[in-house]
């Protein structure tokens, strides 16, 4: 799906509680946040990676409320400055579960990484609107998105896999 | 510790009322508004005063104001700017977010509720209709003393038969789920989720995440206040009964279908605990009628369909951050009772309700936008709340049943939003401060 400049189809903009909602594409909903990090904080980002990995090992369903397909965290350099790219693919528009996401990151101790971005609101835990504003300001909408399995939700995929495993099990029982 | 001498009673208590009246007012001058407010102050009861006098009292009064109303009373612009954006905009401006489209659109609302001239609401609850008439007259007299105070509209509410329990025009038992707030003296009933932090409902107290943040200023105005979303929801009783008759061959099948739409039998008995047969004693027992959850007891919705009303507006253990989206609900039925054997008479009847919370956007608007009107809630694909969701006849309702589910297509709208507004409900000290001109 080719997406107009700015990220919205002008004749078909749906509004959520925090403003216009970026459209659903064959690759579902998502965002690509690109922001400059506070100089010298690279190691904090890498430590965050290890923290989050540990948290997921301990609680595999920690991020389930966010209805995610994938999250990708990337650090890269442009002309000597380090930038952070955070790309997420998920099944609901970002607007719907904003506060739940903020609560989740506040409570799980995995919140720190965004605080190392330039311009991130210090009061993000109690000010979801400011959090949303930062995300919107740093989101770079796609101009093209493709999905090999278009519009399929993560839940549908998980259900399909469960059916596949159950069928295997049934076939095993028939031997 | 909650300041029970300052919080308006309605936040923590229900008046033992069979009748009531909501009056929507406009102030043509700040002086008139403040003078009227000064005259009304002595009638407004705190939680403590209400509890102390409940046995003898005959009427209960609540006052609340729109954002334009605070301005009309003389609150300065710097203070007005500290109120949250959704409150400043008002409910009508948030229609697209709330799902108030089509027949529900504010263009069709009654009672002049969308005008910026709507400044205040007076909620009067009385023990009976006779008392209502008396106090209604008294309030009219107070307004007459301050001619620059105008009554924009009013709605009478009253209980409908049978009178031995609260229920709506469709016949569903009401007032079943009541959040219990830490420090209020209330104990949560089994299954209702434990004590909730007061800051979820009352400004100036810790909420589920911690100390209060970003309160409107000055603090005197905000403290012990709350926000109140008003919804006038017409119930199309004839259409509802026709639907049950069309999709259920026997009275028992019709009752089960009504229960599936709600998630409870009309008696109040929850389907999770009484999946096959009504149990009125269970429905009437507060120690048992909320003692259930979904994730373990009914993950696939064989008892309560995933899209049923109570599973959407209170997903219990099936939602993240559940306690960040709770609300206090008050209100009553309006319009004449339609007896079971009577045909639709075309008269407007419904529920005139208030949802009280500390954050309209995080609680009320979240429930409307995400739980009630998200077509893909619980991966349902093409459904909205069958009772209060925005329905245009193109959506469906799925009832998980073994071996295969039942799917009802073309679900009609059983309700229509006929009015609504956002109000701020100040504490008593703040009311005095407003009356004195800040």
Interface residues (C-beta under 8 A of the other chain):
Chain A: X14 X15 X16 X17 X18 X64 X65 X91 X92 X96 X97 X99 X100 X103 X104 X106 X123 X125 X126 X127 X128 X129 X153 X155 X156
Chain B: X85 X86 X96 X97 X209 X210 X213 X214 X320 X321 X324 X361 X362 X365 X366 X369 X370 X374 X376 X379
